[in-house]
C-alpha cells in the first residue's frame, strides 16, 4: 500500500505543474492581445513613416525646397522611434519638417490648443469622418481658458486674451507671466483638462517689481468651431476719443465665410454710426479670401429703408469712413493677402508690426494615431509676388514688448490715434 501524501505535500508536488500552466496561459493571452494592441496603438515608427510619406506625396514643392527628403527619413527615423513620449516625438517630427523651410507645415498633437483649432477649421473639409472615431465621445472640444502664450527667456507670458472667454472674464492680461496653474507648471491643454466649470488658481506675475498673485479662473469646454466667432462678436467696441467715436473689431480667425459675414453685419449695425474703424487682424488664423476687402473697396449705392413705424436704417457698404488695419507677426496667410490689398488699394494705414510671411496654402492630414499634420500643398503668388518668407510691413511700425505689459496695447492705441488723424484729414483714394 502506497503512503498517503499530506495536503501540503500534494501542493508542493503540483507547484511546478501549476507554474507551467500559468505561464502557458499568459503566453496565449499575449499572443491573442498583441495584434489588437498593434492595431489600436500605432507605433511611433509607423506614424513617422506615415508622416514622411504624406509629405513625400503632397508637399507643394516637388524639389522639397532643395532638401533631400529621403535623407531626412534616414536622419530622423531612429530618433522618432526612440522618443520617450508623444511630446518628444512631436519635437523630432517638427525638427524634420523645419528642414523644409515652409509655413503651413507643422505637426500637432492633442496636448496643444492648435490641434483642436486646426481640426475645427478643417472639420467640414474632409477630416471629420477620420477624426471623429478617435475623439472622446466623438466630440472636437477641449477644456481651456482662451489665451495665446509665448515663451520668452524660459518664462511663459500671455500674448493674447480672447474676448469673452474665461481668461478675459477672470481679469488675466496680456503680459502676465504664468508662474504655475493649480500648483503645477503651465501646460496649454493639460493644465485645464477635466476642470471645466471648476475654479482653478493661476499664479501670475504682472510686473517685475511686484510679488506674484493668484487669480482664479474657471475653464470651460471650448468648441473650436465656435470659439473664434464668439470672441469676434465680443471684441466689438465703440471708443470715445476727442469727441469722436472709433469703432474696433478683432477678427481672430478668417478661416470661414461666417467671420466675414459677421464683420459686414457689425459694419451695418453696431459700428454703423462710428466716425472711423480699427480693423484688427492680429494673431489667430488666416484663411481670408481677397474678396473680403470688398466692403472697403467695391463701389455700391447707399440704401436707406423706412419701417412702418417711421424708424429708418441704412445699408451703407462699402465703408466710406476712415479705417486702419492692425497687424503683427501673428497675422498670417490670408490675413497677409488682405494687408497687401489694403495697401495696394490705398484703403488706409497699416499699423503694428510686420506680418508672419506665411503665405502658402495648407491642408490638414489626420495620422493613424489621431495626430494632425498641417502641410503646405500649394504655392501662392499675390499679383505675381511671393509673400512667403517676406510678409507685409506696416506703414507705422509700433514695437510691442509682451513681457509684463500689464494689459497695455501700444499698437491698438497707435491705431486709434491714426484713425483720429485720418478723420481730421481724410485722404482721397
C-alpha positions as CSV (number, residue, x, y, z in Angstrom):
1,X,0.0,0.0,0.0
2,X,1.4,3.4,-1.0
3,X,1.8,6.0,1.6
4,X,-0.8,8.8,1.6
5,X,0.5,12.3,0.9
6,X,-0.4,15.3,3.1
7,X,-2.3,18.3,1.5
8,X,0.9,20.5,1.8
9,X,2.9,17.7,0.1
10,X,0.4,17.5,-2.7
11,X,0.6,21.3,-3.3
12,X,4.3,21.1,-3.3
13,X,4.4,18.4,-5.9
14,X,1.8,20.3,-8.1
15,X,3.5,23.7,-7.9
16,X,5.8,23.2,-10.9
17,X,2.9,22.0,-13.0
18,X,0.7,25.0,-11.9
19,X,3.5,27.4,-12.8
20,X,3.9,25.8,-16.2
21,X,0.2,26.1,-16.9
22,X,0.0,29.7,-15.8
23,X,3.0,30.6,-18.0
24,X,1.4,28.9,-21.0
25,X,-1.9,30.8,-20.4
26,X,0.0,34.1,-20.2
27,X,1.8,33.4,-23.5
28,X,-1.5,32.5,-25.2
29,X,-3.1,35.7,-23.8
30,X,-0.2,37.8,-25.1
31,X,-0.4,36.2,-28.4
32,X,-4.1,36.9,-28.6
33,X,-3.9,40.5,-27.4
34,X,-0.8,41.8,-29.2
35,X,-2.4,42.1,-32.7
36,X,-5.3,44.1,-31.1
37,X,-2.8,46.5,-29.4
38,X,-0.8,46.9,-32.6
39,X,-4.0,47.9,-34.4
40,X,-5.3,50.3,-31.7
41,X,-1.9,51.7,-30.6
42,X,0.2,52.6,-33.7
43,X,3.9,52.6,-33.0
44,X,5.8,55.9,-33.3
45,X,7.8,54.2,-36.1
46,X,4.6,53.7,-38.1
47,X,3.3,57.2,-37.5
48,X,6.7,58.5,-38.6
49,X,6.5,56.6,-41.8
50,X,3.0,57.9,-42.5
51,X,4.1,61.5,-41.9
52,X,7.2,61.1,-44.1
53,X,5.1,59.5,-46.9
54,X,2.4,62.2,-46.7
55,X,5.0,64.9,-47.1
56,X,6.6,63.0,-49.9
57,X,3.3,62.7,-51.8
58,X,1.7,66.1,-51.1
59,X,4.3,68.8,-50.3
60,X,3.8,71.7,-52.6
61,X,7.4,71.8,-53.9
62,X,8.4,68.7,-56.0
63,X,12.1,69.5,-55.1
64,X,11.2,69.9,-51.4
65,X,12.7,73.4,-51.4
66,X,16.1,71.9,-52.2
67,X,16.0,69.4,-49.3
68,X,16.9,65.7,-49.9
69,X,13.7,64.3,-48.4
70,X,14.9,60.7,-48.4
71,X,18.0,61.7,-46.4
72,X,15.6,63.3,-43.9
73,X,14.0,59.9,-43.4
74,X,17.3,58.4,-42.5
75,X,18.3,61.3,-40.3
76,X,15.2,61.3,-38.1
77,X,13.6,57.8,-38.2
78,X,15.6,56.4,-35.3
79,X,15.2,59.5,-33.1
80,X,11.4,59.4,-33.7
81,X,11.1,55.7,-32.9
82,X,13.0,56.1,-29.7
83,X,11.3,59.2,-28.4
84,X,10.3,58.6,-24.8
85,X,6.9,60.4,-25.1
86,X,4.4,61.7,-27.6
87,X,5.6,65.2,-26.9
88,X,9.2,64.3,-27.5
89,X,8.1,62.5,-30.7
90,X,6.4,65.7,-31.9
91,X,9.6,67.7,-31.3
92,X,11.5,65.3,-33.5
93,X,8.9,65.5,-36.3
94,X,8.8,69.3,-36.2
95,X,12.6,69.4,-36.4
96,X,12.4,67.3,-39.6
97,X,9.6,69.4,-41.0
98,X,11.5,72.6,-40.2
99,X,14.2,71.4,-42.7
100,X,11.7,72.2,-45.5
101,X,11.6,75.9,-44.5
102,X,8.0,76.4,-45.3
103,X,5.0,77.8,-43.5
104,X,1.8,75.8,-43.1
105,X,3.9,72.8,-42.3
106,X,3.8,71.6,-38.7
107,X,2.8,68.5,-36.7
108,X,0.3,68.8,-33.8
109,X,-0.8,66.5,-31.0
110,X,-3.8,66.8,-28.7
111,X,-1.8,68.5,-25.9
112,X,-1.8,71.7,-28.0
113,X,-4.8,74.0,-28.5
114,X,-3.7,74.5,-32.1
115,X,-4.5,70.8,-32.7
116,X,-8.2,71.4,-31.9
117,X,-8.3,74.8,-33.6
118,X,-6.9,73.5,-36.9
119,X,-9.1,70.4,-36.7
120,X,-12.1,72.8,-36.3
121,X,-11.1,74.8,-39.4
122,X,-10.9,71.6,-41.5
123,X,-13.7,69.7,-39.7
124,X,-16.1,70.2,-42.6
125,X,-13.4,69.9,-45.2
126,X,-12.7,66.2,-45.2
127,X,-11.3,65.2,-41.8
128,X,-14.5,64.8,-39.7
129,X,-15.0,61.1,-40.6
130,X,-11.4,60.3,-40.0
131,X,-11.0,62.1,-36.7
132,X,-14.4,61.7,-35.0
133,X,-14.0,58.0,-34.1
134,X,-10.6,58.8,-32.4
135,X,-12.0,61.6,-30.2
136,X,-13.5,61.1,-26.7
137,X,-17.3,60.8,-27.3
138,X,-16.6,61.8,-30.9
139,X,-16.6,65.5,-29.8
140,X,-14.0,68.0,-31.1
141,X,-13.5,70.1,-27.9
142,X,-11.0,70.8,-25.1
143,X,-11.1,72.5,-21.7
144,X,-9.3,75.8,-21.8
145,X,-9.4,79.5,-20.9
146,X,-8.8,81.2,-24.2
147,X,-5.3,82.6,-24.3
148,X,-2.2,82.6,-26.6
149,X,1.1,82.3,-24.8
150,X,4.7,83.0,-25.7
151,X,7.9,81.6,-24.1
152,X,10.5,84.4,-23.5
153,X,13.8,83.6,-21.8
154,X,12.4,80.4,-20.3
155,X,9.3,82.1,-18.9
156,X,5.7,81.8,-20.2
157,X,3.8,85.1,-20.9
158,X,0.2,85.7,-22.1
159,X,0.5,87.1,-25.6
160,X,-3.2,87.5,-26.3
161,X,-6.5,87.1,-24.5
162,X,-9.6,86.1,-26.5
163,X,-12.6,88.3,-25.8
164,X,-15.4,86.8,-23.6
165,X,-13.6,83.6,-22.7
166,X,-12.6,82.5,-19.2
167,X,-9.2,84.3,-19.1
168,X,-10.8,87.6,-20.1
169,X,-13.6,87.2,-17.6
170,X,-11.1,86.4,-14.8
171,X,-9.0,89.5,-15.5
172,X,-5.9,87.9,-16.9
173,X,-4.0,90.4,-19.1
174,X,-1.6,90.4,-21.9
175,X,2.0,90.4,-20.5
176,X,1.1,88.4,-17.4
177,X,3.8,85.8,-16.6
178,X,2.2,82.4,-15.8
179,X,4.1,81.0,-12.8
180,X,2.0,77.9,-12.3
181,X,-1.5,76.5,-12.7
182,X,-3.1,74.7,-9.7
183,X,0.4,74.4,-8.2
184,X,2.0,72.8,-11.3
185,X,3.9,74.0,-14.4
186,X,1.7,75.5,-17.1
187,X,0.7,73.3,-20.0
188,X,-1.7,74.8,-22.6
189,X,-4.2,71.9,-22.5
190,X,-3.3,69.5,-19.7
191,X,-3.4,72.3,-17.1
192,X,-7.2,72.6,-17.6
193,X,-8.2,69.1,-18.8
194,X,-11.1,67.8,-16.8
195,X,-11.5,71.0,-14.9
196,X,-14.3,72.7,-16.9
197,X,-16.7,74.8,-14.7
198,X,-14.4,74.3,-11.7
199,X,-12.3,77.2,-10.2
200,X,-8.6,76.8,-10.9
201,X,-5.9,79.0,-9.2
202,X,-3.3,80.5,-11.6
203,X,-0.3,82.2,-10.1
204,X,0.9,85.1,-12.3
205,X,3.4,87.8,-12.1
206,X,2.1,91.1,-13.5
207,X,5.4,93.1,-13.2
208,X,8.9,92.5,-12.2
209,X,8.5,94.9,-9.3
210,X,5.5,93.2,-7.7
211,X,5.0,89.9,-5.9
212,X,3.2,87.0,-7.7
213,X,-0.5,87.0,-7.2
214,X,-3.2,84.3,-7.6
215,X,-6.1,84.7,-10.0
216,X,-8.9,82.2,-10.0
217,X,-10.2,81.3,-13.5
218,X,-13.0,78.9,-14.4
219,X,-12.1,76.9,-17.5
220,X,-14.9,76.0,-20.0
221,X,-15.2,73.3,-22.6
222,X,-14.3,75.1,-25.8
223,X,-15.8,74.3,-29.2
224,X,-13.1,75.5,-31.7
225,X,-15.6,75.7,-34.5
226,X,-17.5,78.5,-32.5
227,X,-14.8,79.9,-30.2
228,X,-13.3,82.5,-32.6
229,X,-16.7,83.7,-33.8
230,X,-17.9,84.3,-30.2
231,X,-14.6,86.2,-29.4
232,X,-15.0,88.3,-32.5
233,X,-18.5,89.3,-31.6
234,X,-17.4,90.2,-28.0
235,X,-14.5,92.2,-29.3
236,X,-16.6,95.0,-30.8
237,X,-16.1,98.4,-29.1
238,X,-17.1,102.0,-29.6
239,X,-14.2,104.1,-28.2
240,X,-14.9,107.7,-27.4
241,X,-11.9,109.9,-28.0
242,X,-11.5,113.6,-28.8
243,X,-15.3,114.0,-29.4
244,X,-15.2,111.2,-32.0
245,X,-16.4,107.6,-31.9
246,X,-13.9,105.0,-33.1
247,X,-15.1,101.5,-33.9
248,X,-13.0,98.5,-33.1
249,X,-13.3,94.8,-34.1
250,X,-10.8,91.9,-33.7
251,X,-11.0,89.1,-36.2
252,X,-9.2,86.2,-34.6
253,X,-9.8,83.8,-37.4
254,X,-10.8,84.2,-41.1
255,X,-11.0,80.6,-41.9
256,X,-14.7,80.6,-42.7
257,X,-17.1,82.9,-44.6
258,X,-19.0,83.3,-41.3
259,X,-16.4,85.7,-40.0
260,X,-16.7,88.0,-43.0
261,X,-20.5,87.9,-42.7
262,X,-20.2,88.9,-39.1
263,X,-17.9,91.8,-40.0
264,X,-20.4,93.1,-42.6
265,X,-23.2,92.7,-40.1
266,X,-21.4,94.7,-37.5
267,X,-20.5,97.4,-40.0
268,X,-24.2,97.8,-40.8
269,X,-25.3,97.6,-37.2
270,X,-23.2,98.3,-34.0
271,X,-20.4,100.0,-35.9
272,X,-22.6,101.9,-38.4
273,X,-22.5,105.2,-36.5
274,X,-18.8,105.5,-35.7
275,X,-16.5,108.1,-37.3
276,X,-13.7,105.6,-38.1
277,X,-12.7,102.0,-37.7
278,X,-9.8,99.9,-36.4
279,X,-9.8,96.5,-38.2
280,X,-7.6,94.2,-36.0
281,X,-6.2,91.1,-37.7
282,X,-3.5,90.3,-35.2
283,X,-2.9,86.7,-34.1
284,X,-5.2,83.7,-34.6
285,X,-5.6,82.1,-38.1
286,X,-5.7,83.2,-41.7
287,X,-7.9,81.8,-44.4
288,X,-9.3,85.1,-45.7
289,X,-10.2,85.5,-49.4
290,X,-9.2,88.6,-51.4
291,X,-12.9,89.5,-51.8
292,X,-13.1,90.2,-48.0
293,X,-11.7,93.7,-48.9
294,X,-14.8,94.5,-50.8
295,X,-16.6,96.3,-48.0
296,X,-13.8,98.8,-48.1
297,X,-13.1,99.0,-51.8
298,X,-16.0,97.9,-54.0
299,X,-18.4,100.7,-55.3
300,X,-22.0,100.3,-54.2
301,X,-25.0,102.6,-53.7
302,X,-26.2,103.6,-50.2
303,X,-29.6,102.1,-49.4
304,X,-31.9,103.7,-46.8
305,X,-35.0,101.9,-45.6
306,X,-38.0,103.2,-43.6
307,X,-40.1,100.9,-41.5
308,X,-43.9,101.2,-41.0
309,X,-43.4,102.9,-37.6
310,X,-41.2,105.5,-39.2
311,X,-37.9,104.3,-38.0
312,X,-35.1,104.3,-40.6
313,X,-32.0,102.4,-41.3
314,X,-29.2,102.4,-43.8
315,X,-27.3,99.7,-45.5
316,X,-24.1,101.6,-46.2
317,X,-21.5,99.3,-47.6
318,X,-18.8,99.7,-48.8
319,X,-17.3,101.5,-45.8
320,X,-16.7,105.2,-46.8
321,X,-15.1,106.4,-43.5
322,X,-11.5,106.1,-42.4
323,X,-10.3,102.7,-41.5
324,X,-6.9,101.5,-40.1
325,X,-5.7,97.9,-40.3
326,X,-3.9,96.5,-37.3
327,X,-1.4,93.6,-37.9
328,X,1.5,91.8,-36.1
329,X,3.8,88.8,-36.6
330,X,0.8,86.6,-35.7
331,X,-1.2,87.9,-38.7
332,X,-0.6,85.1,-41.3
333,X,-1.7,83.6,-44.5
334,X,-5.0,85.1,-45.9
335,X,-4.7,88.0,-43.5
336,X,-1.5,88.9,-45.1
337,X,-3.1,88.9,-48.5
338,X,-5.7,91.3,-47.1
339,X,-2.9,93.5,-45.8
340,X,-1.2,93.6,-49.2
341,X,-4.5,94.5,-50.9
342,X,-5.3,97.1,-48.2
343,X,-2.1,98.9,-49.1
344,X,-2.4,98.5,-52.9
345,X,-5.9,99.9,-53.0
346,X,-4.9,102.7,-50.6
347,X,-7.7,101.9,-48.2
348,X,-5.9,103.3,-45.2
349,X,-2.8,103.0,-43.0
350,X,-1.5,99.7,-41.7
351,X,-0.3,99.9,-38.1
352,X,1.6,97.4,-35.9
353,X,4.5,95.1,-36.8
354,X,5.4,93.0,-39.8
355,X,3.2,90.1,-40.7
356,X,4.3,86.5,-40.5
357,X,5.4,85.9,-44.1
358,X,3.4,82.6,-44.0
359,X,1.6,82.7,-47.4
360,X,1.2,79.1,-48.7
361,X,-1.9,77.0,-49.0
362,X,-2.2,74.4,-46.3
363,X,-4.2,71.2,-45.7
364,X,-4.7,69.0,-42.6
365,X,-4.0,65.3,-42.7
366,X,-5.0,63.0,-39.8
367,X,-2.5,60.4,-38.9
368,X,-3.3,56.8,-37.8
369,X,-2.9,57.7,-34.1
370,X,-5.2,60.8,-34.4
371,X,-2.4,63.4,-34.6
372,X,-2.6,66.1,-37.2
373,X,-0.1,67.0,-39.9
374,X,-0.6,70.5,-41.3
375,X,1.1,70.6,-44.7
376,X,1.7,73.2,-47.4
377,X,0.2,71.8,-50.6
378,X,0.3,74.8,-52.9
379,X,2.4,77.8,-53.6
380,X,0.7,81.3,-53.5
381,X,1.5,84.4,-55.5
382,X,-0.2,87.7,-55.0
383,X,-0.1,89.9,-58.1
384,X,2.8,87.8,-59.2
385,X,4.7,88.4,-56.0
386,X,5.6,85.8,-53.4
387,X,4.9,86.9,-49.8
388,X,6.1,83.7,-48.3
389,X,9.1,84.4,-46.1
390,X,8.6,88.2,-46.6
391,X,5.4,89.3,-45.1
392,X,3.8,92.8,-45.2
393,X,5.5,95.6,-43.3
394,X,3.2,98.2,-41.6
395,X,3.1,101.9,-42.6
396,X,3.5,102.7,-38.9
397,X,5.7,100.3,-37.0
398,X,4.9,100.1,-33.3
399,X,7.1,97.8,-31.1
400,X,5.2,95.7,-28.6
401,X,7.1,94.2,-25.7
402,X,4.8,91.4,-24.4
403,X,6.6,90.6,-21.1
404,X,4.9,92.4,-18.2
405,X,2.9,94.6,-20.5
406,X,0.2,94.8,-17.8
407,X,-2.6,94.8,-20.4
408,X,-1.3,97.8,-22.2
409,X,-1.6,97.6,-26.0
410,X,0.6,100.3,-27.7
411,X,-0.3,99.0,-31.2
412,X,-4.0,99.4,-30.6
413,X,-3.5,102.9,-29.2
414,X,-1.4,103.9,-32.2
415,X,-4.1,102.6,-34.5
416,X,-6.8,104.7,-32.7
417,X,-4.6,107.8,-33.0
418,X,-4.1,107.1,-36.7
419,X,-7.8,106.8,-37.2
420,X,-8.3,110.2,-35.4
421,X,-5.7,111.8,-37.7
422,X,-7.5,110.3,-40.8
423,X,-10.8,111.7,-39.6
424,X,-9.3,115.1,-39.2
425,X,-7.6,115.0,-42.6
426,X,-9.2,112.4,-44.8
427,X,-7.1,111.1,-47.7
428,X,-8.5,110.7,-51.2
429,X,-8.4,107.2,-52.5
